[in-house]
Amino acid sequence: MEIAVFSDIHGNYAAFERCIEYASSRNINTFIFLGDYLGEFPYPQKTMEMIYALKEKHTCFFVKGNKEDYWINRRYDNNCEWKDGNLTVGALQYCYDNQTERDIDFFQSLSISQEIKFDNSSTILACHGSPNRNNEKMLPDNDKTNQIIDGCACKYILCGHTHLQGVIKRDDKVVLNPGAVGVPLHSGGKAQFMILHQNRQEWTYEFISIDYDKRKVIKELQESGLEKAAPYWTQVTKHLILTGEVSHGTVLAKAMKLCEEETGKSNWCSIPNKYWEKAIAELLT
């Protein structure tokens, strides 16, 4: 048995489509999704329709990422400070405005973790960040990560969120991160996912990195209106999909630091444009 594991699509339907094509060429018909389905890219409905189609035709398992909490909180106005932000949150607002009630209902139905069992194989624990919190990173050589692993009964743990493809081993347990489909880090600009292979009770893993039509994506960032709605966030997106380097969070943190140094305060959802421009000039050029 083989299973394709996808995480952090972030609405990059072109990359997602290429990953599905590859998985289909391997005759894979079971899929695990680790969250963050939408986020940085135009035409969110194209990603969602692909997800719904897979859900109808194949065996699929889904967990909720931290991005999904943005849409759910915005729907209910639950401490949603970004709804009144400036261009900093333009990508969030664009994405929310281009979702349907069906999409948010689907996200709301998901849990942050799920135990998955196939035949006589070892149980897999799937989550986005960690089994405890979907915005918590599981990183190698990290005490908090080790505590989380020690607290899990399952031998195999699947997680995303960091956008870093890799494996963490501790005693007899294995944490596997498939990387990100949409905006992977240190990937050379290639989309990433993972294939699990069943070997009796155990699982082995195969990391996949695959190219896709990034020129099409960059063109659609402009023609969709997303670049106008979120000019600075989109600049980071373009750089990231082309190079695989420098995350949105890194640039945002730099812009916030510049703002705080000059003004004495900083709000993540309303960074003045000049600090974005300085941060991008320093980090992306």
Buried (B, 14 or more C-beta within 10 A) or exposed (E): EBBBBBBBBBBBBBBBBBBBEBBEEEEBBBBBBBBBBBBBBBBBBBBBEBBBEBBEEBEBBBBBBBBBBBBBBBBEEEEBEBEEBBBBBBBBBBBBEBBEEEBBEBBBEBEBBBEBEBEEBBEBBBBBBBBBBBEBBBBBEEEEBBEBBEEBEBBBBBBBBBBBBBEBEBEEBBBBBBBBBBBBBEBEBBBBBBBBEBEEEEBEBEBBBBEBEBEEBBEBBEEBEBBEBBBBBBBBBBBBBBBBBBBBEBBBBBBBEBBBEEEEEBBBBBBBEEBBBBBBEEBBE
